[in-house]
Amino acid sequence: MVEKMSEIDFVKKLVFKIAEVGHQRKIMDSPSLADIEPFRHFFDRNGNLKYDELNSMDGAWTRREILARFLLLSVVLDQGPDIPGVRDFLKNVTNALYRKEIRIFHRSLDFFRELNISIDEILDKHNSVKKLRAKIWAKLNNSNPSKYNLFFAQSPRGIISINQVLDYGIHRWGVPLCVPLLLEKDLGEKESTQPFVEYLESFESSEIMSKELKNHERYGLGSAIGNKACHLFVKWYIHTFSLSSKKEDGWSKWSFEVPFDSNAGRVLFRAGFFTSFADLEDYEDWEVIQKGKGKGKTHYIRVTNIRGKKVQKDIEDEKIIENYNNVVLNHLKIRKKPPTKLEIQQIPNTILLNSKFGIGDFDDGLIYIGTKFCFNHEKPDCKNCPLKDLCLSKNKKPELIKNYRT
Ligand code: SF4
């Protein structure tokens, strides 16, 4: 099937198939907000968020503001090694703190004012999650349960485990809690019921907002957050929980880039998306492929290095070029003039533009396929994978599975 199509037709089919899979599975890869005790009344009996009440007040702030604050902390912690464990951990700490009237999303300062209790709860709930998750995590990751640790820091090699709760608590919990706190303090005489939401929505596009989440000189999270997490926040804000009140193109479902992580990268590499736009040698030059640096002497794929890389092959499809210009100028809003070359990570936006699918659907599909079928070892479950009829590795180049890891 792969051979009979032109390269760009193949990529279009692949992107639409992934988005369709994701569309059917919305909400799977996100924190379960309805399980957080202080947010329970934001949801109806069926667990659906009451959207018409998002602007209702909950204490001093709107519900939209409170949920956005929670998602910011959540996305920072989500960079840890065991996502289901991280989500239980955050839920349990939040519930325990609120039961003690330490209302960290309503009054960020409570976290610091009662720092001894905040730190005790972080330690206590980390231990309980470790008891429940360590063995499962160790089996999935071919590791030892004693190594289970959700406390992490950034290093030049990526995320590393740390033991110091204060480092973790202040850097990973404290910094995202300080963003709304500082915005609140900066209001001065001005009144607002959702200063964090107003800050987020003050940017021309959600893509620009994702960049400023990390880089803004006053409110940016800096090393407390990675690029992927910034894009994941936007995905949750726009697609998963539909918190955005903006309607313009800069806040559309094509207005942010895919949050590239190792699952997404592995599926796109094996399925043939990346090799449709550049050769393996290009990826080696860009250090996306790092020869011999993967597990068991395989080649390591560092997906984050794809960001900003240009398409190296000719794309003779006028509609794609037209859509691409529309995406970068009007949706991502990251350029003022049409670019001369296309960037690889913006191709899914281009293909899905004006369809019923958005980047959130596409990313949900990648996560579903990457975690349920396309395992990071030599024997992914290709037989049951939704991409089995299209996938380049399955149908033509099995060496892309055998020799590469993410
Ligand atoms: S068919 Fe196999 S290699 Fe291809 S995406 Fe699915 S699980 Fe991965």
Residues whose N, C-alpha, C, O or C-beta is under 5 A from the ligand:
A	BS01	SF4	V267 R270 A271 F373 C374 P380 D381 C382 C385 L387 K388 C391 S393 K394
